[in-house]
Amino acid sequence: MNPLIIVLCLWVANITLDTLGQIAFKFSATAPQNRNGWYYWVDLFRNYWLWIGIGSYIAEFLLWLAFLTLVPLSQGILLGSINIIAVMIVGRILFKEMLTLHRVLGMLFITIGVILVGVS
């Protein structure tokens, strides 16, 4: 298989798992009804979203290592920053979080940077 295809698949899988992990953690953090001390943590650890987030992060870690074996670290870190945009967009869709002008501009600059790194 073409190495570029492998890198792209690892990159997309990494973005997907990171976004899933972040969203799962957000769901798990906001789900417990009882917010009093110890009971919050008990409810939190019973929530399946927490375990989906942890599993996503473990899988992402392994894919990230595979990705970094194929891409120079300086490029990999920059390409990995696109995760920020994916999380912001999904957060807007699922949690109705605000996308202010500054956040949209930041997303635009990150996207431009990722494109410039990807082209090189």
Chimera marker file (.cmm) of the C-alpha trace (Angstrom):
<marker_set name="trace">
<marker id="1" x="0.000" y="0.000" z="0.000" r="1" g="1" b="0" radius="0.5"/>
<marker id="2" x="1.147" y="3.537" z="-0.734" r="1" g="1" b="0" radius="0.5"/>
<marker id="3" x="2.835" y="5.110" z="2.351" r="1" g="1" b="0" radius="0.5"/>
<marker id="4" x="0.930" y="8.364" z="1.783" r="1" g="1" b="0" radius="0.5"/>
<marker id="5" x="-2.392" y="6.505" z="2.015" r="1" g="1" b="0" radius="0.5"/>
<marker id="6" x="-1.263" y="4.857" z="5.258" r="1" g="1" b="0" radius="0.5"/>
<marker id="7" x="-0.254" y="8.232" z="6.731" r="1" g="1" b="0" radius="0.5"/>
<marker id="8" x="-3.578" y="9.793" z="5.729" r="1" g="1" b="0" radius="0.5"/>
<marker id="9" x="-5.561" y="6.892" z="7.206" r="1" g="1" b="0" radius="0.5"/>
<marker id="10" x="-3.613" y="7.089" z="10.472" r="1" g="1" b="0" radius="0.5"/>
<marker id="11" x="-4.078" y="10.865" z="10.569" r="1" g="1" b="0" radius="0.5"/>
<marker id="12" x="-7.851" y="10.696" z="10.002" r="1" g="1" b="0" radius="0.5"/>
<marker id="13" x="-8.212" y="7.855" z="12.524" r="1" g="1" b="0" radius="0.5"/>
<marker id="14" x="-6.235" y="9.886" z="15.061" r="1" g="1" b="0" radius="0.5"/>
<marker id="15" x="-8.448" y="12.937" z="14.544" r="1" g="1" b="0" radius="0.5"/>
<marker id="16" x="-11.576" y="10.802" z="14.828" r="1" g="1" b="0" radius="0.5"/>
<marker id="17" x="-10.499" y="9.026" z="18.017" r="1" g="1" b="0" radius="0.5"/>
<marker id="18" x="-9.284" y="12.243" z="19.654" r="1" g="1" b="0" radius="0.5"/>
<marker id="19" x="-12.579" y="13.957" z="18.885" r="1" g="1" b="0" radius="0.5"/>
<marker id="20" x="-14.564" y="10.962" z="20.126" r="1" g="1" b="0" radius="0.5"/>
<marker id="21" x="-12.503" y="10.905" z="23.322" r="1" g="1" b="0" radius="0.5"/>
<marker id="22" x="-12.998" y="14.612" z="24.006" r="1" g="1" b="0" radius="0.5"/>
<marker id="23" x="-16.740" y="14.422" z="23.349" r="1" g="1" b="0" radius="0.5"/>
<marker id="24" x="-17.083" y="11.295" z="25.489" r="1" g="1" b="0" radius="0.5"/>
<marker id="25" x="-15.287" y="13.026" z="28.368" r="1" g="1" b="0" radius="0.5"/>
<marker id="26" x="-17.581" y="16.044" z="28.021" r="1" g="1" b="0" radius="0.5"/>
<marker id="27" x="-20.662" y="13.794" z="28.103" r="1" g="1" b="0" radius="0.5"/>
<marker id="28" x="-19.333" y="11.904" z="31.117" r="1" g="1" b="0" radius="0.5"/>
<marker id="29" x="-18.390" y="15.071" z="33.025" r="1" g="1" b="0" radius="0.5"/>
<marker id="30" x="-21.815" y="16.655" z="32.585" r="1" g="1" b="0" radius="0.5"/>
<marker id="31" x="-23.967" y="13.546" z="33.075" r="1" g="1" b="0" radius="0.5"/>
<marker id="32" x="-23.850" y="12.921" z="36.866" r="1" g="1" b="0" radius="0.5"/>
<marker id="33" x="-26.830" y="14.516" z="38.601" r="1" g="1" b="0" radius="0.5"/>
<marker id="34" x="-25.383" y="14.373" z="42.099" r="1" g="1" b="0" radius="0.5"/>
<marker id="35" x="-22.501" y="16.840" z="42.279" r="1" g="1" b="0" radius="0.5"/>
<marker id="36" x="-21.697" y="16.409" z="45.965" r="1" g="1" b="0" radius="0.5"/>
<marker id="37" x="-18.106" y="15.292" z="46.523" r="1" g="1" b="0" radius="0.5"/>
<marker id="38" x="-17.630" y="11.560" z="46.492" r="1" g="1" b="0" radius="0.5"/>
<marker id="39" x="-21.019" y="10.796" z="44.853" r="1" g="1" b="0" radius="0.5"/>
<marker id="40" x="-20.036" y="12.743" z="41.760" r="1" g="1" b="0" radius="0.5"/>
<marker id="41" x="-16.973" y="10.538" z="41.275" r="1" g="1" b="0" radius="0.5"/>
<marker id="42" x="-18.932" y="7.343" z="41.869" r="1" g="1" b="0" radius="0.5"/>
<marker id="43" x="-21.508" y="8.398" z="39.270" r="1" g="1" b="0" radius="0.5"/>
<marker id="44" x="-18.740" y="9.479" z="36.920" r="1" g="1" b="0" radius="0.5"/>
<marker id="45" x="-16.985" y="6.111" z="37.020" r="1" g="1" b="0" radius="0.5"/>
<marker id="46" x="-20.280" y="4.323" z="36.405" r="1" g="1" b="0" radius="0.5"/>
<marker id="47" x="-20.870" y="6.336" z="33.249" r="1" g="1" b="0" radius="0.5"/>
<marker id="48" x="-20.058" y="4.417" z="30.060" r="1" g="1" b="0" radius="0.5"/>
<marker id="49" x="-19.012" y="7.657" z="28.296" r="1" g="1" b="0" radius="0.5"/>
<marker id="50" x="-15.973" y="7.874" z="30.568" r="1" g="1" b="0" radius="0.5"/>
<marker id="51" x="-14.858" y="4.414" z="29.476" r="1" g="1" b="0" radius="0.5"/>
<marker id="52" x="-15.496" y="5.222" z="25.813" r="1" g="1" b="0" radius="0.5"/>
<marker id="53" x="-13.252" y="8.270" z="26.250" r="1" g="1" b="0" radius="0.5"/>
<marker id="54" x="-10.509" y="6.267" z="27.948" r="1" g="1" b="0" radius="0.5"/>
<marker id="55" x="-10.695" y="3.555" z="25.281" r="1" g="1" b="0" radius="0.5"/>
<marker id="56" x="-10.570" y="6.184" z="22.535" r="1" g="1" b="0" radius="0.5"/>
<marker id="57" x="-7.487" y="7.749" z="24.071" r="1" g="1" b="0" radius="0.5"/>
<marker id="58" x="-5.704" y="4.401" z="24.376" r="1" g="1" b="0" radius="0.5"/>
<marker id="59" x="-6.445" y="3.594" z="20.722" r="1" g="1" b="0" radius="0.5"/>
<marker id="60" x="-5.461" y="7.123" z="19.687" r="1" g="1" b="0" radius="0.5"/>
<marker id="61" x="-2.160" y="6.805" z="21.550" r="1" g="1" b="0" radius="0.5"/>
<marker id="62" x="-1.291" y="3.656" z="19.626" r="1" g="1" b="0" radius="0.5"/>
<marker id="63" x="-2.284" y="5.208" z="16.287" r="1" g="1" b="0" radius="0.5"/>
<marker id="64" x="-0.346" y="8.365" z="17.143" r="1" g="1" b="0" radius="0.5"/>
<marker id="65" x="2.799" y="6.288" z="17.708" r="1" g="1" b="0" radius="0.5"/>
<marker id="66" x="2.270" y="4.563" z="14.354" r="1" g="1" b="0" radius="0.5"/>
<marker id="67" x="1.694" y="7.949" z="12.700" r="1" g="1" b="0" radius="0.5"/>
<marker id="68" x="4.899" y="9.380" z="14.179" r="1" g="1" b="0" radius="0.5"/>
<marker id="69" x="6.932" y="6.455" z="12.852" r="1" g="1" b="0" radius="0.5"/>
<marker id="70" x="6.023" y="7.611" z="9.333" r="1" g="1" b="0" radius="0.5"/>
<marker id="71" x="6.070" y="11.412" z="9.716" r="1" g="1" b="0" radius="0.5"/>
<marker id="72" x="8.745" y="13.749" z="11.125" r="1" g="1" b="0" radius="0.5"/>
<marker id="73" x="7.834" y="14.933" z="14.626" r="1" g="1" b="0" radius="0.5"/>
<marker id="74" x="7.718" y="18.614" z="13.660" r="1" g="1" b="0" radius="0.5"/>
<marker id="75" x="5.183" y="17.905" z="10.910" r="1" g="1" b="0" radius="0.5"/>
<marker id="76" x="3.235" y="15.383" z="12.964" r="1" g="1" b="0" radius="0.5"/>
<marker id="77" x="2.634" y="17.835" z="15.794" r="1" g="1" b="0" radius="0.5"/>
<marker id="78" x="1.432" y="20.505" z="13.382" r="1" g="1" b="0" radius="0.5"/>
<marker id="79" x="-0.819" y="18.082" z="11.513" r="1" g="1" b="0" radius="0.5"/>
<marker id="80" x="-2.182" y="16.846" z="14.836" r="1" g="1" b="0" radius="0.5"/>
<marker id="81" x="-3.355" y="20.343" z="15.735" r="1" g="1" b="0" radius="0.5"/>
<marker id="82" x="-6.311" y="19.946" z="13.376" r="1" g="1" b="0" radius="0.5"/>
<marker id="83" x="-7.900" y="17.976" z="16.246" r="1" g="1" b="0" radius="0.5"/>
<marker id="84" x="-8.657" y="21.325" z="17.891" r="1" g="1" b="0" radius="0.5"/>
<marker id="85" x="-10.875" y="22.304" z="14.987" r="1" g="1" b="0" radius="0.5"/>
<marker id="86" x="-12.707" y="18.978" z="14.907" r="1" g="1" b="0" radius="0.5"/>
<marker id="87" x="-13.443" y="19.182" z="18.638" r="1" g="1" b="0" radius="0.5"/>
<marker id="88" x="-14.663" y="22.785" z="18.339" r="1" g="1" b="0" radius="0.5"/>
<marker id="89" x="-17.012" y="21.937" z="15.462" r="1" g="1" b="0" radius="0.5"/>
<marker id="90" x="-18.444" y="18.844" z="17.142" r="1" g="1" b="0" radius="0.5"/>
<marker id="91" x="-18.754" y="20.773" z="20.422" r="1" g="1" b="0" radius="0.5"/>
<marker id="92" x="-20.770" y="23.396" z="18.590" r="1" g="1" b="0" radius="0.5"/>
<marker id="93" x="-23.058" y="20.774" z="17.048" r="1" g="1" b="0" radius="0.5"/>
<marker id="94" x="-23.608" y="18.576" z="20.124" r="1" g="1" b="0" radius="0.5"/>
<marker id="95" x="-23.297" y="21.011" z="23.029" r="1" g="1" b="0" radius="0.5"/>
<marker id="96" x="-24.325" y="24.272" z="21.341" r="1" g="1" b="0" radius="0.5"/>
<marker id="97" x="-21.030" y="25.864" z="22.375" r="1" g="1" b="0" radius="0.5"/>
<marker id="98" x="-20.381" y="29.309" z="20.968" r="1" g="1" b="0" radius="0.5"/>
<marker id="99" x="-18.021" y="29.906" z="18.056" r="1" g="1" b="0" radius="0.5"/>
<marker id="100" x="-16.899" y="33.482" z="18.559" r="1" g="1" b="0" radius="0.5"/>
<marker id="101" x="-15.091" y="35.517" z="15.938" r="1" g="1" b="0" radius="0.5"/>
<marker id="102" x="-11.758" y="34.895" z="17.661" r="1" g="1" b="0" radius="0.5"/>
<marker id="103" x="-12.337" y="31.135" z="17.729" r="1" g="1" b="0" radius="0.5"/>
<marker id="104" x="-13.325" y="31.064" z="14.063" r="1" g="1" b="0" radius="0.5"/>
<marker id="105" x="-10.230" y="33.106" z="13.161" r="1" g="1" b="0" radius="0.5"/>
<marker id="106" x="-8.100" y="30.716" z="15.219" r="1" g="1" b="0" radius="0.5"/>
<marker id="107" x="-9.637" y="27.760" z="13.391" r="1" g="1" b="0" radius="0.5"/>
<marker id="108" x="-8.910" y="29.451" z="10.077" r="1" g="1" b="0" radius="0.5"/>
<marker id="109" x="-5.262" y="30.071" z="10.972" r="1" g="1" b="0" radius="0.5"/>
<marker id="110" x="-4.825" y="26.490" z="12.216" r="1" g="1" b="0" radius="0.5"/>
<marker id="111" x="-6.349" y="25.163" z="8.997" r="1" g="1" b="0" radius="0.5"/>
<marker id="112" x="-4.056" y="27.319" z="6.868" r="1" g="1" b="0" radius="0.5"/>
<marker id="113" x="-1.061" y="26.130" z="8.883" r="1" g="1" b="0" radius="0.5"/>
<marker id="114" x="-2.029" y="22.476" z="8.533" r="1" g="1" b="0" radius="0.5"/>
<marker id="115" x="-2.500" y="22.920" z="4.789" r="1" g="1" b="0" radius="0.5"/>
<marker id="116" x="0.916" y="24.565" z="4.466" r="1" g="1" b="0" radius="0.5"/>
<marker id="117" x="2.567" y="21.795" z="6.466" r="1" g="1" b="0" radius="0.5"/>
<marker id="118" x="0.681" y="19.116" z="4.529" r="1" g="1" b="0" radius="0.5"/>
<marker id="119" x="1.740" y="20.553" z="1.180" r="1" g="1" b="0" radius="0.5"/>
<marker id="120" x="5.380" y="20.451" z="2.213" r="1" g="1" b="0" radius="0.5"/>
<link id1="1" id2="2" r="1" g="1" b="0" radius="0.2"/>
<link id1="2" id2="3" r="1" g="1" b="0" radius="0.2"/>
<link id1="3" id2="4" r="1" g="1" b="0" radius="0.2"/>
<link id1="4" id2="5" r="1" g="1" b="0" radius="0.2"/>
<link id1="5" id2="6" r="1" g="1" b="0" radius="0.2"/>
<link id1="6" id2="7" r="1" g="1" b="0" radius="0.2"/>
<link id1="7" id2="8" r="1" g="1" b="0" radius="0.2"/>
<link id1="8" id2="9" r="1" g="1" b="0" radius="0.2"/>
<link id1="9" id2="10" r="1" g="1" b="0" radius="0.2"/>
<link id1="10" id2="11" r="1" g="1" b="0" radius="0.2"/>
<link id1="11" id2="12" r="1" g="1" b="0" radius="0.2"/>
<link id1="12" id2="13" r="1" g="1" b="0" radius="0.2"/>
<link id1="13" id2="14" r="1" g="1" b="0" radius="0.2"/>
<link id1="14" id2="15" r="1" g="1" b="0" radius="0.2"/>
<link id1="15" id2="16" r="1" g="1" b="0" radius="0.2"/>
<link id1="16" id2="17" r="1" g="1" b="0" radius="0.2"/>
<link id1="17" id2="18" r="1" g="1" b="0" radius="0.2"/>
<link id1="18" id2="19" r="1" g="1" b="0" radius="0.2"/>
<link id1="19" id2="20" r="1" g="1" b="0" radius="0.2"/>
<link id1="20" id2="21" r="1" g="1" b="0" radius="0.2"/>
<link id1="21" id2="22" r="1" g="1" b="0" radius="0.2"/>
<link id1="22" id2="23" r="1" g="1" b="0" radius="0.2"/>
<link id1="23" id2="24" r="1" g="1" b="0" radius="0.2"/>
<link id1="24" id2="25" r="1" g="1" b="0" radius="0.2"/>
<link id1="25" id2="26" r="1" g="1" b="0" radius="0.2"/>
<link id1="26" id2="27" r="1" g="1" b="0" radius="0.2"/>
<link id1="27" id2="28" r="1" g="1" b="0" radius="0.2"/>
<link id1="28" id2="29" r="1" g="1" b="0" radius="0.2"/>
<link id1="29" id2="30" r="1" g="1" b="0" radius="0.2"/>
<link id1="30" id2="31" r="1" g="1" b="0" radius="0.2"/>
<link id1="31" id2="32" r="1" g="1" b="0" radius="0.2"/>
<link id1="32" id2="33" r="1" g="1" b="0" radius="0.2"/>
<link id1="33" id2="34" r="1" g="1" b="0" radius="0.2"/>
<link id1="34" id2="35" r="1" g="1" b="0" radius="0.2"/>
<link id1="35" id2="36" r="1" g="1" b="0" radius="0.2"/>
<link id1="36" id2="37" r="1" g="1" b="0" radius="0.2"/>
<link id1="37" id2="38" r="1" g="1" b="0" radius="0.2"/>
<link id1="38" id2="39" r="1" g="1" b="0" radius="0.2"/>
<link id1="39" id2="40" r="1" g="1" b="0" radius="0.2"/>
<link id1="40" id2="41" r="1" g="1" b="0" radius="0.2"/>
<link id1="41" id2="42" r="1" g="1" b="0" radius="0.2"/>
<link id1="42" id2="43" r="1" g="1" b="0" radius="0.2"/>
<link id1="43" id2="44" r="1" g="1" b="0" radius="0.2"/>
<link id1="44" id2="45" r="1" g="1" b="0" radius="0.2"/>
<link id1="45" id2="46" r="1" g="1" b="0" radius="0.2"/>
<link id1="46" id2="47" r="1" g="1" b="0" radius="0.2"/>
<link id1="47" id2="48" r="1" g="1" b="0" radius="0.2"/>
<link id1="48" id2="49" r="1" g="1" b="0" radius="0.2"/>
<link id1="49" id2="50" r="1" g="1" b="0" radius="0.2"/>
<link id1="50" id2="51" r="1" g="1" b="0" radius="0.2"/>
<link id1="51" id2="52" r="1" g="1" b="0" radius="0.2"/>
<link id1="52" id2="53" r="1" g="1" b="0" radius="0.2"/>
<link id1="53" id2="54" r="1" g="1" b="0" radius="0.2"/>
<link id1="54" id2="55" r="1" g="1" b="0" radius="0.2"/>
<link id1="55" id2="56" r="1" g="1" b="0" radius="0.2"/>
<link id1="56" id2="57" r="1" g="1" b="0" radius="0.2"/>
<link id1="57" id2="58" r="1" g="1" b="0" radius="0.2"/>
<link id1="58" id2="59" r="1" g="1" b="0" radius="0.2"/>
<link id1="59" id2="60" r="1" g="1" b="0" radius="0.2"/>
<link id1="60" id2="61" r="1" g="1" b="0" radius="0.2"/>
<link id1="61" id2="62" r="1" g="1" b="0" radius="0.2"/>
<link id1="62" id2="63" r="1" g="1" b="0" radius="0.2"/>
<link id1="63" id2="64" r="1" g="1" b="0" radius="0.2"/>
<link id1="64" id2="65" r="1" g="1" b="0" radius="0.2"/>
<link id1="65" id2="66" r="1" g="1" b="0" radius="0.2"/>
<link id1="66" id2="67" r="1" g="1" b="0" radius="0.2"/>
<link id1="67" id2="68" r="1" g="1" b="0" radius="0.2"/>
<link id1="68" id2="69" r="1" g="1" b="0" radius="0.2"/>
<link id1="69" id2="70" r="1" g="1" b="0" radius="0.2"/>
<link id1="70" id2="71" r="1" g="1" b="0" radius="0.2"/>
<link id1="71" id2="72" r="1" g="1" b="0" radius="0.2"/>
<link id1="72" id2="73" r="1" g="1" b="0" radius="0.2"/>
<link id1="73" id2="74" r="1" g="1" b="0" radius="0.2"/>
<link id1="74" id2="75" r="1" g="1" b="0" radius="0.2"/>
<link id1="75" id2="76" r="1" g="1" b="0" radius="0.2"/>
<link id1="76" id2="77" r="1" g="1" b="0" radius="0.2"/>
<link id1="77" id2="78" r="1" g="1" b="0" radius="0.2"/>
<link id1="78" id2="79" r="1" g="1" b="0" radius="0.2"/>
<link id1="79" id2="80" r="1" g="1" b="0" radius="0.2"/>
<link id1="80" id2="81" r="1" g="1" b="0" radius="0.2"/>
<link id1="81" id2="82" r="1" g="1" b="0" radius="0.2"/>
<link id1="82" id2="83" r="1" g="1" b="0" radius="0.2"/>
<link id1="83" id2="84" r="1" g="1" b="0" radius="0.2"/>
<link id1="84" id2="85" r="1" g="1" b="0" radius="0.2"/>
<link id1="85" id2="86" r="1" g="1" b="0" radius="0.2"/>
<link id1="86" id2="87" r="1" g="1" b="0" radius="0.2"/>
<link id1="87" id2="88" r="1" g="1" b="0" radius="0.2"/>
<link id1="88" id2="89" r="1" g="1" b="0" radius="0.2"/>
<link id1="89" id2="90" r="1" g="1" b="0" radius="0.2"/>
<link id1="90" id2="91" r="1" g="1" b="0" radius="0.2"/>
<link id1="91" id2="92" r="1" g="1" b="0" radius="0.2"/>
<link id1="92" id2="93" r="1" g="1" b="0" radius="0.2"/>
<link id1="93" id2="94" r="1" g="1" b="0" radius="0.2"/>
<link id1="94" id2="95" r="1" g="1" b="0" radius="0.2"/>
<link id1="95" id2="96" r="1" g="1" b="0" radius="0.2"/>
<link id1="96" id2="97" r="1" g="1" b="0" radius="0.2"/>
<link id1="97" id2="98" r="1" g="1" b="0" radius="0.2"/>
<link id1="98" id2="99" r="1" g="1" b="0" radius="0.2"/>
<link id1="99" id2="100" r="1" g="1" b="0" radius="0.2"/>
<link id1="100" id2="101" r="1" g="1" b="0" radius="0.2"/>
<link id1="101" id2="102" r="1" g="1" b="0" radius="0.2"/>
<link id1="102" id2="103" r="1" g="1" b="0" radius="0.2"/>
<link id1="103" id2="104" r="1" g="1" b="0" radius="0.2"/>
<link id1="104" id2="105" r="1" g="1" b="0" radius="0.2"/>
<link id1="105" id2="106" r="1" g="1" b="0" radius="0.2"/>
<link id1="106" id2="107" r="1" g="1" b="0" radius="0.2"/>
<link id1="107" id2="108" r="1" g="1" b="0" radius="0.2"/>
<link id1="108" id2="109" r="1" g="1" b="0" radius="0.2"/>
<link id1="109" id2="110" r="1" g="1" b="0" radius="0.2"/>
<link id1="110" id2="111" r="1" g="1" b="0" radius="0.2"/>
<link id1="111" id2="112" r="1" g="1" b="0" radius="0.2"/>
<link id1="112" id2="113" r="1" g="1" b="0" radius="0.2"/>
<link id1="113" id2="114" r="1" g="1" b="0" radius="0.2"/>
<link id1="114" id2="115" r="1" g="1" b="0" radius="0.2"/>
<link id1="115" id2="116" r="1" g="1" b="0" radius="0.2"/>
<link id1="116" id2="117" r="1" g="1" b="0" radius="0.2"/>
<link id1="117" id2="118" r="1" g="1" b="0" radius="0.2"/>
<link id1="118" id2="119" r="1" g="1" b="0" radius="0.2"/>
<link id1="119" id2="120" r="1" g="1" b="0" radius="0.2"/>
</marker_set>
